[in-house]
């Protein structure tokens, strides 16, 4: 039996409909991460879909384990990094806790409405780009081999528009989301109000510095800014500038032009090997350091002690996920962006 995750939205509904059409034994599971997450109307829609498909529907309270995701989110931001909580949630909750709950329900696999392609060979499994233009494999870059083996992605070869048409044919009213919400628990107000409410931290104005450390303006609070940011700096500088760094302890934000970006790469932490079974020598890859970007050329450099450095010429934000691809748009490996590097270390040192 397959446990299909149902959020009450179109994508997960299409996944369930497609699996049911293949006469798979199903049970619908809705994870609840907190009050109104998902909203009660979404849980009700998931239940109506299950009734339509004549399958069971189970609602699981995941609010307690999900607290670790919110704690991580706040802790990393307050340390000056830019975390991606969806990546952690996918690894630990949606493809961790969910797999455990599915087993207790008698299911041997789970399925979700992610647009991602699953492939395998030589004893390994990995993920890659799906047909949908907004393919979501980036967010699943930290999934383990076991999690991938136990998961199905029924929407791998269709577009979101095709999924919507599939759901519409059921006659059920499942509204299309106007836009995807980056972080499900922060609400429409954004991440700073959530962090201040959750932790009690209060941002305060501070100095905007140039590369020489000279104050050239004032900011609302370093928490509002991310490294690599260009838009929304709150003041005009007469030229295009970026956030080159910030110091949460001193509450300063350093800005400069693109040519003043001081880094040539970064270490990656929590390295998760996917299509690549190992890293023993430098490897040329295509890399994404943000979801909404085209992959760029990069070089993975394995170092003694299992550390991995990346030569990367673009802008990046520590705390975000770095995903390395091959020429087939398959994920070779992924990891969290750590310490920035002004020079790449010598792998022989």
N, C-alpha and C positions, 0 to 999 in steps of 0.2 A: 504494500500500500504506500501511497505517496501523500505526504502532508504538504499542502500548498498554502503558502503564506498569503493572507488576504488582508489588505489595508482598507478596503472599501473603495479603492480607486480603479481606474480603467485598466492599468497594466496588469495588476495581479488578477483582476477578473478575467482578462483575456487568457492569461496563463492557465487558470482553472478550466475555462471553457475549452481550450485547446486539448488539454489532457483528458478531459471528460469525453471529448469527441474521439479520442484514441482508445476509449473504453478502459482507461486506467482506473484502478480503485483509488479513491481520493477521500481525504478529510480536510476540511478547511480550518485553518488556524489563524487567529488574529491575536497578535501580541499587543498588549497595552503597556505603554511606557510611562504613563502618568495621567493626571487629570486632563481630560480632553485631548489626549495624545494616544491614539487618534480620537477625533470627536465622536460622540455617541452616535451621530447620524451615519458615520462611516462604518462603525461596528454593525449598525442595523442593516446597512446596505450589503455588507459581507454576508450577514445571516440570510438575507433575502436571496442572494446569489446562490448560496448553498442549498436553500430550499428549492430553487429553480432547477439546480443540477441534481437534486435528490441525493445530497451527500451530507454528512455530519458537519457541524460547525462548533469549534472549541475556542473559547476566549481565554488567553493565558495572561495573568498579571506578571509583567516583566519589569515593573516599576522599581523594585529593589535592586536587581542587578544593573538596570539601566542607569542608576545613580552614579556608577563608576564612570560612565561616559560623560556625564555632566561635570563630575569632579575633575576629570582629565581635561575637559574643555576649558574650565575656568583656571585650573592650575597652570596650563601651558600658556594661556593668554597673559596671565599675571606675571609669568616668567619672561615675557617678551617674545614668545614664539607665536606662530599662527597655526593652531591645530586643525585637523580635519576630523571632526567627531564621527562623521558617517563611516569613515574607513574603520575606525575602532569598533563602532556598533556592528558593522557588517561582520567583522572577524569574530567578535566575542558574543554578540547577541543574535543577530539574524542568521548566522551560519555557525553559531556555537551553541547557545542556549536552545535555539529552535531545533537543532538536530537532536539534542538530548530530549526535549519535549516530544518530538516526533517519535522517537524510539519508545517512549512510555505509552504512546498512543497506538503502538503496533505498526508504525510506518518505518520502512527501511530507507526511504529517501525523502528529501524535501525539494520543493519547487518554488520559485519566486518569479515575479514579473520583471526582473532585470533584463535589459537588452544586452546580452553578452553571449559570446560563442564559446562552447566548451569543446576541447579537442584533447587528444592523447596520443602517446606513442612511446616506445622504449621503456615501458613501465611507469611512465609519468603522465599526469594530466595537467592541463593548463587552460587559461582563458585568453580570449582575443576579441577583437572588434566584431560586433554583430552587424547585421544589415542596416539597422536603424542608424541614421546619421548622428544622433546623440547617444551613441553606444556607451554603456556604463561600466565596461570592464575596469576602468581606472579605479573606481571606488572599491573594487574587489581584489585589489592588488596584494593584500595581506592574507588572503585565504590560504589555509594549509592544504596539502595534498588530500588529507582525509575529508576535509570539508568540501573540496571540489568533487571528489569521487561520490560523495553522498548527495550531490545537488543536481537538479535539472533546471534548465533555462529554456522553457518552451517558446520564448519569443525571439530566439536567436536569429531566425531567418525571415522575420517580417518587420515592417515598419510600425511606428506608433499609429499612423493613420490606419493601417490595416487592422491593428488591434482594436482601435475605436470602432471600426466597422463591424468587427466580430462581436463586440459587446452590444452594439446597437441592435443587432439582429435578434437578441434575446428579448427585446422589449422592456428590459429593466432600465430604470432611470439611474444611470451612474454618471454624474456630471464630469465634464472634462475640467481638469485644473487649469486655471488661467496661466499659471506659471509655477515651475517647480520651486519648492521652498528649500533653501540650502541646508538649514538646520531646523529640525522639526520641533525642538523644544524652546527655541528663543522667542517665538511669536513674531508678529509683524514689527515690533519695536526694534528688533535687531539684537546683536550680541552684547553690546556694552550695557544697556539697561538690564539684560538678564544677569550678567556677571555682577553688577552692582547690587542687584536684589538678592542673588544667590549667596554672595560672599560678604557683602557689606563694604567692599572696596569702593572708594569714591575717587574718580578721576579728578585731577586738578590741573589748571593751566601750567604750562612750562615753556621753556625756550626751544625754538627751532634753530638749529645750528647749521653752519656750512661745514665743508670738509676741514677747514682750519680750526673749527671749534668756536667760531665767532657767532654770537646770537644775531639772527637776521629776522626774527619774527617770534610770534607766540602761538602756541597750539592749545587745544582744549583739554589735552591729557594724552599721554603717550599710548594709553590703551586703545585710543581711537584709530591708531595707525599701524600699518603692516609694512614690513620690509619689502621693497619692490613696488609699492603703491605709487601711482602717479596722480590719479584723479582724487578729488575730495580733500585736498590738503587745507582748504579753508582760507587760502589767501593767494593772491597773484604774485608771481616772482618775475614777470616779464619774460620768462622763458620756460621751457618744459623741464620740470624737475621731478625727481623721484625720491622716495624715502630710501636712503642708503643704510640707515641703521637707527636703532633707538636704545635707550637705556632706561629701563623701568625704575631702577633704584634712584637715578638722578632725575628722572622724568624729563628726558630730553629726546628730541627727534632730529636726526641729521639728514639733510637733503642735499641733492646735487644733480648735475646733469648725467645723462646716460653714460657718457664717456668717463665719468668719475666713479662708476661702479667698481669697487675695489676687489671683487672676488672672481676667481677663475674656476671655482668648483666647490664641493662640499663633501663631508662624510655622510654616509647614510647609515641609519641605525635600524635595528629590528629587521635586518635583511631577510626577505622571504623569497626563496628560490622557487620558480614555477616551471617554465619550460627548460631553463638552464638547470641542469642537475648539480653543477658546481661552478665555482669561479676560481681558476688557478692562474690565469694570465690576463693581461689587459684585453678588453672586449669592446669593440665599437658597437654602439647601439643607437636607437632612436629613443629619446626620452621626453616624457611629459612631467612637468613639475606643478601643473595646475590642470584641472579637468578641462576647462574651456580654452585649450590651446592646441596647436598642431605640434606633434612631436618634433624635437630638434636633435641634431647630431650631438652625441656625448660619448665619453669613454669611461668605462668601468675599470677601476684599478684595484685589484685585490691586494691587501697588505698583510704583513705578518700579524698573527693573533686573530685572524678572521675578520679584520676590519676591511671596509670597502670605501674607497674615495671615488668621486666622480668629477671628471673634467667637463665643465658645462659653462658655456659662454654667455648664456642668457641670465635674466633676473630670476630670483627665486626667493622663497620665504621659508626660513627654518621652521620646522613643525609640520609642513605640508608633506604630501606623499610624492615620492619620485618613482615613476614607473618606467622601466626599460623594456622596449619592444624590439623585435627583429623585423626583417623585411616583409614578413607575412602578417604583420599586425598582431602577433602573439606576444603575450607577456613573458619575458625572460625572467625577470625578477623585479622586486619592488622593495622600498624601504622608506623610512621617515627621514626627511632632510634634517641633518644635524649641524654640526659646527661648520661655518663657512670657511673656505680656504682661499688665501691670496695666492698661494703657489701649491701645485699638486705635489704631494710627497713622493719620494723615490721608492718604488716598490721593492728595490733591492736593499734598501737601508735597514 
